[in-house]
Amino acid sequence: MPTEVSVQVTAEVARVFHRRGAPTPDSTEIETKIASLGFALQPLHPGGDPPELATYFYVEVPTAADADRLVAELSSCHGIRAAYVKPPAEAP
């Protein structure tokens, strides 16, 4: 069952990821770490609007172990504000 990692980046990095700015060392570090593990960062709010939500992204990974490894890798990046494994959805 796929697991989702929720990621919040700085506003500067978000502009890069929404194609509104040139790559920065922080954005490059994050992209490189995610790609090296074989995953892709996706915007939670495509288009980057409203701006206060543009900093939120997610990564879908195949296992909980992959999710834990990705969170550990991202936690050392300067452009990351938060990275955590999204809890499984519960029935209402």
Sequence and secondary structure as in RCSB ss.txt:
>XXXX:A:sequence
MPTEVSVQVTAEVARVFHRRGAPTPDSTEIETKIASLGFALQPLHPGGDPPELATYFYVEVPTAADADRLVAELS
SCHGIRAAYVKPPAEAP
>XXXX:A:secstr
  EEEEEEE HHHHHHHTTSS   HHHHHHHHHHHHTT   EESSTT  SGGGTTEEEEEESSHHHHHHHHHHHT
T TTEEEEEE       
